[in-house]
């Protein structure tokens, strides 16, 4: 019976501290941090640029990472005024310019069957 308790006490004494485990697994953590930094830079940093669409008077000369930009007023209609103006039927030329004018007449089609020549 004493032999079994000695084994349990020996395993308890051999457990590593958190700092020892961190030191042993440092390369695994380097890989994890690299992935986390990649995700932050390429997935979350571009979302900050979306604020431009919802600001009232955005000026290209105002830096994005400034307090002046963050404190500026939001656009009307819950920030959607620019989108309402863009897709307004009275100003539909905006959408045609952006998407291309697909209402143009299609080019004439060539009649007859295509022949394959050897």
HUSULHU-V575105 format. One record per residue. N is the residue number from 0. D_FIRST is the distance of its C-alpha to the first C-alpha in Angstrom with 2 decimals. Layout:
N_D_FIRST / N_D_FIRST
This chain:
0_0.00 / 1_3.78 / 2_5.39 / 3_5.54 / 4_6.90 / 5_9.02 / 6_10.50 / 7_11.48 / 8_13.02 / 9_14.77 / 10_16.33 / 11_17.51 / 12_19.12 / 13_20.83 / 14_22.68 / 15_26.40 / 16_28.79 / 17_31.68 / 18_34.16 / 19_32.25 / 20_32.05 / 21_35.76 / 22_36.61 / 23_34.77 / 24_36.46 / 25_39.88 / 26_41.83 / 27_40.51 / 28_41.65 / 29_45.00 / 30_45.59 / 31_44.62 / 32_46.94 / 33_49.73 / 34_49.57 / 35_49.53 / 36_52.54 / 37_54.36 / 38_53.87 / 39_55.11 / 40_58.14 / 41_59.33 / 42_58.31 / 43_58.60 / 44_61.18 / 45_63.98 / 46_63.51 / 47_65.01 / 48_68.27 / 49_68.51 / 50_69.39 / 51_72.83 / 52_73.76 / 53_73.07 / 54_74.77 / 55_78.30 / 56_80.17 / 57_78.25 / 58_80.03 / 59_79.19 / 60_79.62 / 61_76.86 / 62_73.57 / 63_70.73 / 64_68.24 / 65_70.47 / 66_70.52 / 67_74.05 / 68_72.89 / 69_69.94 / 70_72.15 / 71_74.98 / 72_75.77 / 73_74.47 / 74_76.98 / 75_78.52 / 76_77.29 / 77_73.62 / 78_73.95 / 79_75.45 / 80_79.11 / 81_79.25 / 82_77.97 / 83_80.47 / 84_83.29 / 85_82.23 / 86_82.12 / 87_85.18 / 88_87.63 / 89_90.57 / 90_89.03 / 91_87.71 / 92_88.94 / 93_85.71 / 94_83.65 / 95_86.23 / 96_86.19 / 97_82.41 / 98_81.88 / 99_85.12 / 100_88.16 / 101_87.38 / 102_90.50 / 103_92.76 / 104_94.61 / 105_92.81 / 106_94.50 / 107_96.70 / 108_95.05 / 109_96.59 / 110_97.98 / 111_97.73 / 112_95.01 / 113_93.47 / 114_94.43 / 115_92.31 / 116_94.42 / 117_93.22
